[in-house]
Amino acid sequence: METARDCPLCGSTANRCLFEEPRRDGEPGCWTIRRCDSCGFVFLGERVAAADLAERFEWRGSYAAEAARRRREMPATAWLSRTLRRLKGAGRPEGEPRLLRVVLRHASGGRLCDFGCGEGRLLRAAARRFEVTGIDISAPQIAVARANLPGAALLVGPVTTQALPRDHYDVVTLECYLEHEQEPLRALQAALKALRRGGLLAIKVPNYASWLRRLRGRRWCGGWASRASSPGAG
């Protein structure tokens, strides 16, 4: 069940709708992207129950459906996007996510926890150097991660409800996760509590101030990513 929500960063009730889009899941109403009048945070305006985030809006199914829609409705744009991703990946170590390469500039080992780990793509690469822990709300994705990372500590459920050890991890990563989190401030607080003093917090999120968002407007991929999978902050 979706309900309107206040700013998930500062709690202000004053916000304005930047744009809205009809839902594609057969339900009535629209998804809205809003900007807080108090702090300027841009977020998805609808709150979704945790059970729905884990099931109805589970990432794999919704991402595949959105990708198919883009190929069908915007074939040239979809082809260009795939081509640019391939070119950007040329010359990179196979299977090493960009965020992990950033991490390795500052940390070469220790304990690493990945918030929103999905099927464990980042964890698989990080496990060559780190003792890894992963958390994801989706049980099916954690099942895939466990098959690929036997023996790793992999937790199912919202990040904000996990009893993580304090001052424990050398690195906490949030790769394309925070924009889907219903409570981004609490998630960041959880990450800081879990990090040891002097530890590294590495975050990758869509950039609302980017030239691409200005060019694409409501068709910007950062907006549909938040709407298509698990409605969260942008």
N, C-alpha and C positions, 0 to 999 in steps of 0.2 A: 504494500500500500504506500503510495507516494503522498507526501504532504509538503506544503510550502515551508521553507526554513529561513531563519535569519542568517546574517553573515556568520560563517563558520570560523572566521578568524577573530573578529572583535565582538560579535554578538549583537551588533546594531540591527534594529528592525527597519531602518531606512535604507532602501536600495531601489535601483531602477532596472527595468528590463532592457537589455541591450538588443536582444532578438529572441525569437521563439521559433520552434520547429514542431510540426505535428508529429506525434508518435508513429512509429512504424510497426508496433507490436500488436496492433489490433485494439489497443486500449484508447479511450477517449482522451482529449486534452493534448497539451503540448509540453515539450521540454523547454525550459527557458535558461538563458545565460544572463546573469545579473551582475551589476557592479554596486558594491557597498558605498553609500554616500559618505560614511564616516572615515573608513580607512582605504577605500579604493580597491579592495580585493574583488576579483572577478570569480564567480562561482556558479555552479549549477543550482538553480533555485528550488529543486525538488529533493526532499529527503526520502530515502528508500529504506525499507526494513532490511536488516542484515541478512535475513533468510533469503530475500529476493536478490540481494547482491550476489549471494553464493550460488543461486540456482537460476532464476529467470534471466538475470543479467550476467551470467558467468562469461568470462572473457573470451574463451575459445569460440563459442557459438556466436556471440554477438559480433566479435571482430570479423569472423568469416562471413557473416551475413552482410556487414557493412562493406567489406572489401568487394564482395560480389556485386553489391549495388553500385559501387563506384565504377567497377569495370563495365557494368551495363549502361549506366547513365552518363559517365564521363570517361570513355575509353582512352582518349588522348591523354588526359590528365593522369589517369591511373598508370598508363604505360610510361609516361615521363617520370612519375614518382618511383616506379620500380627500377627504371634505368638509373636514376640518380642514386638510389640506394646501393645498387650494384657497383657503380663507379666509386662512391664514397668508401665502400668496403674493400676495394681493390688494394692489395698490398698489406692489408691488416693480417695479423695472426689469426688463423682460422678458429672460429668459435670464441673469440675474445671480444666481449662487448666494449663499446666505447667508454662507458662509465668505469669499467674495470681498468682500462688503460690509464684513465685519469687517476684512479686510486693508486696504481702501481708507481706513479711518480712520487708519491708521498709515503707509501707503506709497502713493505716487501713481504710481510708475513704477520702471523698472529691469529687472532680470532676475528671473524667477519660474520655479521648478521645482515641478511637481505630482507627488507620489508617488502611484502608483495612479490614474493619470489617466483610465482607462477610455476612453470614446469622446470625451473631450476637452471635456465640458460646461463645466467651470471654465476650461479653457484658452481656449476660444473667447471667453468673456466677458473674460478677463484680457488677451487679445492686443490689445485696444483701447488698453491702457496700458502693457503690459509686453512684453519679449522673453521668449517662453515656451519651456519645455522640459517634456516629459511622459515619465513612465515607467510601464509597466504590464506585468504578466506575461502578459497575453492578447494574442496576435498578432491575432486577429480584431477586438478592440476598438481596438488601435493602428491597424489598417487603416482603420477608420471615422474615427478621429481625423485620420489623414493626409489623408483625402479632404476633411475639413472645415477642416483647417489646413495647406494646402500650404506647404511651406518651413519649417515648424516643426521643431525638434529633438525627435523622438519615438523613445524607446528601448524595446525589447522585452526582458523578462526580470525576474528578481527585483531589487528596489531595492538589496538588499545586495550584489549582484555588479557594479553599474555603476561604471565609472571616471569619476566626476564630478569636475570641477575643484574644488580646494580654495578656500575663501574667495571664492567666485565669485558666488553668488546673493544678491540683496537680500531675496527672499522664498522660503520653501519651504512648500508647503501639503500637508496630509495630510487630505483630506476623505473621511470614511467609508472609510478605508483601513487604519488601524492595527489595527483589530479583526480583520482578515483576514490580517494578516502573521504568518508562522510565527516570525519572530525580531524582535519589536518593539523590543527594546533595540538591536540592531544597526541597525535602520532609523532609529531616532532618532539614533544616533551618526553614521550616514551623512548625515543631514540637517544636523547641527551642523557637520560637516566641510565640507559644501558651502556653508554660509552664510558670508557675509562678516561681519566683526566689526560688531556692532550690527544685524545683519539680523533679519528677522522670521520666526519659525516659527509657523505657524497650523495648529491641529489640531482636527478635529471627530470625535468618537467617541461611541458610545452611553454613557449615564451609568448605570452599574450601581446607583448610590446614589439614582436618581431615584424619585419617587413612582409613576411609571407602572410601573417594574419591580416595585416592591413590590405594586402593584395587580394586575398581570398575571401575576406569577410566571413559571412556565416558558413561558408563552405570550408573554412580552415580546419585542417585535420585535428588540431588540438581541441576544438570544440566538439567535433563528432566523436572523438575518442572518449571524452567524458560522458557524453550522452549515450553512446552505443553500448558501452560495457557495464560499468558500475557508476552511476551518477555521483560525481564527487566534485571536489574543488578544482578550479582551473587557475 
